């Protein structure tokens, strides 16, 4: 019971020290996740706006790497909105999967890059968890790209990433961010369930061009 009270007290403390810019950025990030579950192209508008605001928040906090990471999110948001909008949103009607060999290759690459950046972080910074910090960062980049390409497995990566981040935040006493990670964990679980349903029962595609004209003929 004492641990729960301690957790709640730390969450409230985190909230009291959160700036309006951070709050708006977090809200937009949550909105992005909810809209992504619904495969709404507007998720990329919310995500891009939240990331653009996060660039400013991290810049004034003197966190250049985090600011650079948010620049990537803005760029991928532009791509995601374009990709989900073309052909009247046809791409979002179906959910696809990647071959296992692609996942194995990307996971190996992600671990290798994470090991390199973790080595640098351990040598040049006071990072508490250099490898896991690097792994969740590079994994997030990959998972976001999979989301933009409407791949089912993106939610599995987010489950692993959010679960890891929640543990890291608790270990570092960042209970407010741990709570946010728990919320994202729940959203990811719902997202996987909904996208899996669509993958198993795909929505019929809408014929385009000449095929659409022929489809309307008797």
Beta strands, then each sheet from edge to edge (+ up, - down):
end
